[in-house]
Each structure stands twice: as C-alpha cells, then as structure tokens.
Amino acid sequence: MDQPKIERVLRLMQLMSSARYYTIDELAELLETSSRSIYRYIDTFKNVGLVVTKKRGVPRLAKMDERDDISQLVHFTEEEAHVVNRLIDALDNGNVLKQSLRRKLRAACDCASVVDCIVNGKGAKNVHALIEAIERKCQVRLVDYASSNSGVVRDRWVEPFDFTTDYNQVWCYDLEGEKNKLFKTTRIGGVEILEEGWIAEEKHEKGFVDIFRFSGPERYRVKMELDVRARNVMVECFPLSEQYMTKVEDGKWLLDTEVCGLMGAQSFVLTTREGARIVESEKME
C-alpha cells in the first residue's frame, strides 16, 4: 500500500471514531475517493479483525467512542502482558520510556472489553458475530460446530460471554446441557445471532485455564523438575509458567502449579525427553 493510501486509511479510521457520525458519501467526499473505495476499506477493517458496527445508520469503529485515540485500542491477554512486562523490566532504570511504557501497559491490561483486540484468521467473521452477541447479551446458534470429543458436527444453542487467549476459544453457557463450556472458534461453521436475550446470565462463569492452556472442571497440583534447557523451553512456550518456578539448585528448577489434567505436563515431558520430569501430582480436593 502506497503512502497516500496509508494516510487515507488512517484518516478514515480517525473519522469513523470521531464525535461526528459521517455517512459513506461524506467519508468519500472528505477523503476524495469513491464510495466503493470506502466500502472496500471497511471490509479490510473487518477482515483484519477491527470491529465495525452501525450506529445511527452509519459505520463506526466499535468502542472507539469511549477512547481518546486509536493508540488505546489494544487488549493484552495475561500471557502477552507477562511477556511485555518482562521486556520492560529489562530496560535500564534510567530509561525515560520505562515508566511511560509501564503506564500504557497497565492501562491496556485494565481495559475490560475484549472487543478492541485485533482478530486474525478465517474465524474472524464468527468472532465478530460472537462479540456483537456478547455486547447485546443475545443467545446464538453455533452452526455446524465440530466437536472433537464426540466427533459429531451439529448446531449448539448457547449464550457466549467471554473469550480466552487470542480468541481461540469462547466461553458459553450451553443452554441444552445447562453448564458453562469452552468452544473453539475455529471449529464453528457459522454464528447465528438470535433475537432472544440471555436467560442464564447469573450462571455465566469462566472455568480454570492452566498454564498449558487446557481447561476443565477439576484441578490437580503438579510438580515438575526442569533442567536449564527445559526451563527455557517452558518459559518460551508457556510464559505464565515462569511465575510458578523456583530455582532449587544450579541447573535445576521446580515448577509447582495447578493444572486441569496431566496431558499438558506429560506432552511437555515427552517433548523435552530427559530435560523434564513430573515429580509429584495429586488431585486437588
């Protein structure tokens, strides 16, 4: 994309988030382009994951109305925030940017809404629909959901209410099974927003997701002994694991954490061969 186009796109984003509500024709006139180009730019916004809504009959960039500028349109997951925080910590204390970066990170992490995050991939359209349903507190039909547990592809009737890391999964209250479940967004064929509003909001509750990104109804405590290489691989692959590690001796680390099951830990042991081993595991009461 050349410089004039980049400037036009940025200007369009600014106009779509300003206090005034511009029509497509007005946007085209202000940017000295065609209405067709405006529609094409808006489609691009949607494809890269920006949330576009319609208010008063005109297109808007969702949730930007409450922000001072586009620089605040960032949502960090817990893992991302942990990694960025480590990078900031590595800066010299005399660096004038250190405190500024930490303030911005804190502001981004305190943002309660998930709709400001950029969503990529083939599931972006479904994620947009789920975000809208959450905002409107509507029930949805997950069309042709392919379950890996049952091996069955069928529609699911749910109330979506939150997402996990990178929008890979959505927390929903399953109205048929009457319990909270995680559904992988990549396994959803389509999302149909229903007219009915939530009827079980008081039952909405996110479950526990462990450092290996597994979720489940039960928790187990697991202790793993790691050598230097396994410790480094663990931190690189699963950043949140670092806060549960202690150095027990030179070249040896102990990971002590809760998990939903042993699959993640066992897979990691197999991956690192003799670099990691499970030294204790018990079901938490």
C-alpha positions as CSV (number, residue, x, y, z in Angstrom):
1,M,0.0,0.0,0.0
2,D,1.5,3.4,-1.0
3,Q,1.8,6.4,1.2
4,P,-1.4,8.3,0.1
5,K,-3.4,5.1,0.6
6,I,-2.0,4.5,4.1
7,E,-2.8,8.1,5.0
8,R,-6.3,7.8,3.6
9,V,-6.9,4.6,5.6
10,L,-5.6,6.2,8.8
11,R,-7.7,9.2,8.2
12,L,-10.8,7.0,7.6
13,M,-10.2,5.3,10.9
14,Q,-10.0,8.6,12.6
15,L,-13.2,9.9,11.0
16,M,-15.1,6.6,11.9
17,S,-14.1,7.1,15.5
18,S,-14.7,10.9,15.8
19,A,-17.5,12.6,17.7
20,R,-19.4,13.2,14.4
21,Y,-21.2,10.4,12.6
22,Y,-20.3,10.5,8.9
23,T,-22.2,8.8,6.1
24,I,-20.4,6.8,3.4
25,D,-20.9,9.6,0.9
26,E,-19.5,12.1,3.4
27,L,-16.5,10.0,4.1
28,A,-15.8,9.5,0.4
29,E,-16.0,13.3,-0.2
30,L,-13.7,14.1,2.7
31,L,-11.2,11.6,1.6
32,E,-11.5,12.5,-2.1
33,T,-12.3,8.9,-3.1
34,S,-15.3,6.9,-4.2
35,S,-18.0,5.3,-2.0
36,R,-16.9,1.9,-3.4
37,S,-13.4,2.5,-2.0
38,I,-14.8,3.4,1.4
39,Y,-16.8,0.1,1.5
40,R,-13.6,-1.7,0.4
41,Y,-11.6,-0.1,3.2
42,I,-14.3,-1.0,5.7
43,D,-14.3,-4.6,4.5
44,T,-10.5,-4.6,5.1
45,F,-11.0,-3.4,8.6
46,K,-13.4,-6.3,9.2
47,N,-11.0,-8.8,7.6
48,V,-8.1,-7.9,9.9
49,G,-10.3,-8.1,12.9
50,L,-11.4,-4.5,13.7
51,V,-14.9,-4.4,15.0
52,V,-17.2,-2.3,12.7
53,T,-20.7,-1.5,13.9
54,K,-23.6,0.6,12.6
55,K,-24.8,3.5,14.7
56,R,-27.5,5.9,13.6
57,G,-27.2,4.2,10.2
58,V,-23.5,4.9,9.6
59,P,-20.4,2.7,10.1
60,R,-18.4,3.1,13.2
61,L,-15.3,1.5,14.7
62,A,-16.7,-0.2,17.8
63,K,-15.8,1.1,21.2
64,M,-13.6,3.9,19.9
65,D,-16.2,6.4,21.1
66,E,-15.1,5.9,24.7
67,R,-11.3,6.2,23.9
68,D,-9.2,9.3,23.5
69,D,-7.4,8.0,20.4
70,I,-6.7,4.8,18.4
71,S,-3.4,4.2,20.3
72,Q,-5.6,2.8,23.2
73,L,-7.2,0.2,21.0
74,V,-5.1,-2.6,22.4
75,H,-6.1,-5.6,24.6
76,F,-3.4,-7.7,26.2
77,T,-4.0,-11.3,27.2
78,E,-2.5,-12.3,30.5
79,E,0.3,-14.1,28.7
80,E,1.1,-11.2,26.4
81,A,1.1,-8.8,29.3
82,H,3.5,-11.0,31.2
83,V,5.9,-11.1,28.2
84,V,5.7,-7.3,27.6
85,N,6.2,-6.7,31.3
86,R,9.4,-8.8,31.3
87,L,10.7,-6.8,28.3
88,I,10.0,-3.5,30.1
89,D,11.8,-4.8,33.2
90,A,14.9,-5.4,31.1
91,L,15.2,-1.7,30.3
92,D,17.7,0.3,32.3
93,N,16.1,2.1,35.2
94,G,17.4,5.4,33.8
95,N,15.5,4.9,30.6
96,V,12.9,7.7,30.3
97,L,10.5,5.5,28.4
98,K,10.3,2.8,31.1
99,Q,7.6,4.4,33.3
100,S,5.7,5.6,30.3
101,L,5.6,2.1,28.8
102,R,4.5,0.6,32.1
103,R,1.6,3.1,32.4
104,K,0.4,2.3,28.9
105,L,0.7,-1.5,29.6
106,R,-1.3,-1.1,32.8
107,A,-4.0,1.0,31.0
108,A,-4.3,-1.7,28.3
109,C,-4.5,-4.5,30.8
110,D,-7.2,-2.8,32.8
111,C,-9.4,-2.4,29.7
112,A,-12.4,-4.7,30.5
113,S,-13.7,-5.0,27.0
114,V,-12.2,-7.7,24.6
115,V,-13.7,-6.1,21.5
116,D,-10.7,-3.8,21.0
117,C,-8.3,-6.6,20.1
118,I,-7.4,-7.4,16.5
119,V,-8.6,-10.8,15.4
120,N,-7.0,-12.5,12.5
121,G,-7.6,-15.7,10.6
122,K,-10.5,-17.5,9.0
123,G,-12.6,-17.3,12.2
124,A,-12.7,-13.5,12.2
125,K,-16.2,-13.3,10.9
126,N,-17.5,-15.7,13.6
127,V,-15.6,-13.9,16.3
128,H,-17.1,-10.6,15.2
129,A,-20.6,-12.1,15.5
130,L,-19.8,-13.5,18.9
131,I,-18.5,-10.1,20.1
132,E,-21.7,-8.5,18.9
133,A,-23.8,-11.1,20.7
134,I,-21.9,-10.6,23.9
135,E,-22.3,-6.8,23.7
136,R,-26.1,-7.2,23.1
137,K,-26.4,-10.1,25.6
138,C,-28.0,-12.3,22.9
139,Q,-28.2,-16.0,22.6
140,V,-26.6,-17.5,19.5
141,R,-26.6,-20.7,17.4
142,L,-23.2,-22.1,16.7
143,V,-23.8,-23.5,13.3
144,D,-22.2,-26.9,12.4
145,Y,-19.9,-26.9,15.4
146,A,-17.4,-29.8,15.0
147,S,-16.8,-31.4,18.4
148,S,-13.5,-33.3,18.9
149,N,-14.9,-35.0,22.0
150,S,-18.0,-36.6,20.4
151,G,-16.9,-36.4,16.8
152,V,-20.3,-35.0,15.9
153,V,-21.0,-31.9,13.8
154,R,-24.2,-30.2,14.9
155,D,-25.6,-26.8,15.9
156,R,-25.2,-25.6,19.5
157,W,-27.6,-23.3,21.3
158,V,-25.5,-21.1,23.7
159,E,-25.0,-17.8,25.5
160,P,-21.5,-16.5,24.7
161,F,-19.9,-14.3,27.4
162,D,-16.1,-14.2,27.2
163,F,-13.0,-15.3,25.2
164,T,-9.7,-17.0,26.0
165,T,-6.2,-16.2,24.7
166,D,-6.2,-14.8,21.2
167,Y,-9.9,-15.5,20.8
168,N,-9.1,-19.2,20.2
169,Q,-12.0,-20.2,22.4
170,V,-15.2,-18.7,23.6
171,W,-16.8,-19.2,27.0
172,C,-20.5,-20.0,26.6
173,Y,-23.3,-21.2,28.7
174,D,-24.7,-24.3,26.9
175,L,-28.4,-23.9,27.2
176,E,-29.0,-27.6,26.3
177,G,-26.5,-29.1,28.7
178,E,-27.1,-26.3,31.3
179,K,-23.4,-25.7,32.0
180,N,-20.5,-23.5,31.0
181,K,-18.3,-24.7,28.2
182,L,-15.4,-23.6,26.0
183,F,-15.9,-23.8,22.3
184,K,-13.0,-23.5,19.8
185,T,-13.8,-20.6,17.4
186,T,-12.0,-22.5,14.5
187,R,-14.5,-25.3,14.8
188,I,-17.5,-23.1,14.4
189,G,-19.1,-23.3,11.0
190,G,-21.1,-20.1,11.5
191,V,-22.7,-17.9,14.1
192,E,-26.4,-17.0,14.0
193,I,-27.3,-14.3,16.5
194,L,-30.8,-15.0,17.9
195,E,-33.4,-12.5,18.9
196,E,-33.7,-14.0,22.4
197,G,-31.6,-12.4,25.1
198,W,-29.7,-14.1,27.9
199,I,-31.8,-16.1,30.3
200,A,-29.0,-17.6,32.4
201,E,-26.6,-14.7,33.0
202,E,-26.3,-15.4,36.7
203,K,-24.9,-18.8,35.8
204,H,-22.2,-17.5,33.5
205,E,-18.8,-18.4,35.0
206,K,-15.4,-18.9,33.3
207,G,-13.6,-22.1,34.2
208,F,-10.0,-22.5,35.1
209,V,-7.4,-22.5,32.3
210,D,-4.0,-23.8,33.3
211,I,-0.5,-22.7,32.1
212,F,-0.6,-25.2,29.3
213,R,-3.9,-23.6,28.1
214,F,-6.0,-26.6,28.9
215,S,-9.4,-26.1,30.7
216,G,-11.5,-28.5,32.7
217,P,-13.8,-28.8,35.7
218,E,-11.1,-30.3,38.0
219,R,-7.8,-29.1,39.3
220,Y,-4.6,-31.1,40.1
221,R,-1.4,-29.9,41.6
222,V,1.6,-30.9,39.6
223,K,5.3,-30.5,40.4
224,M,7.9,-30.8,37.7
225,E,11.7,-30.8,37.8
226,L,13.3,-29.0,34.9
227,D,16.9,-28.6,33.7
228,V,18.1,-25.4,32.1
229,R,17.0,-26.3,28.6
230,A,13.6,-27.5,29.6
231,R,13.1,-24.4,31.8
232,N,13.9,-22.1,28.9
233,V,11.6,-24.0,26.5
234,M,8.8,-23.9,29.1
235,V,9.0,-20.2,29.6
236,E,9.2,-19.5,25.9
237,C,6.2,-21.8,25.1
238,F,4.1,-21.1,28.2
239,P,5.1,-17.7,29.6
240,L,2.8,-17.8,32.6
241,S,4.8,-20.8,33.9
242,E,7.6,-18.6,35.0
243,Q,5.7,-17.2,38.0
244,Y,5.3,-20.8,39.4
245,M,9.1,-21.7,39.1
246,T,11.8,-21.7,41.7
247,K,15.4,-22.4,41.3
248,V,16.3,-25.3,43.6
249,E,20.0,-25.6,42.6
250,D,22.3,-24.8,39.8
251,G,20.8,-26.1,36.6
252,K,17.6,-27.3,38.3
253,W,14.2,-25.6,38.5
254,L,11.0,-26.7,40.2
255,L,7.6,-25.9,38.6
256,D,4.7,-26.1,41.1
257,T,1.3,-25.2,39.7
258,E,-2.3,-26.3,39.2
259,V,-3.4,-28.0,36.0
260,C,-6.7,-29.3,34.6
261,G,-5.2,-32.6,33.8
262,L,-1.8,-34.2,33.1
263,M,-2.0,-34.1,29.3
264,G,-0.1,-30.8,29.0
265,A,2.6,-31.7,31.5
266,Q,3.1,-35.2,30.0
267,S,3.3,-33.8,26.5
268,F,5.9,-31.4,27.6
269,V,8.0,-34.1,29.3
270,L,7.9,-36.2,26.0
271,T,8.9,-33.1,24.0
272,T,11.9,-32.3,26.2
273,R,12.9,-36.0,26.7
274,E,15.0,-36.2,29.8
275,G,15.0,-32.5,30.5
276,A,11.8,-32.5,32.5
277,R,10.1,-35.0,34.7
278,I,7.0,-35.0,36.9
279,V,8.0,-35.5,40.5
280,E,4.6,-35.2,42.1
281,S,0.9,-35.0,41.1
282,E,-2.3,-35.2,43.1
283,K,-5.9,-34.3,42.6
284,M,-6.9,-31.1,44.4
285,E,-9.8,-31.6,46.8
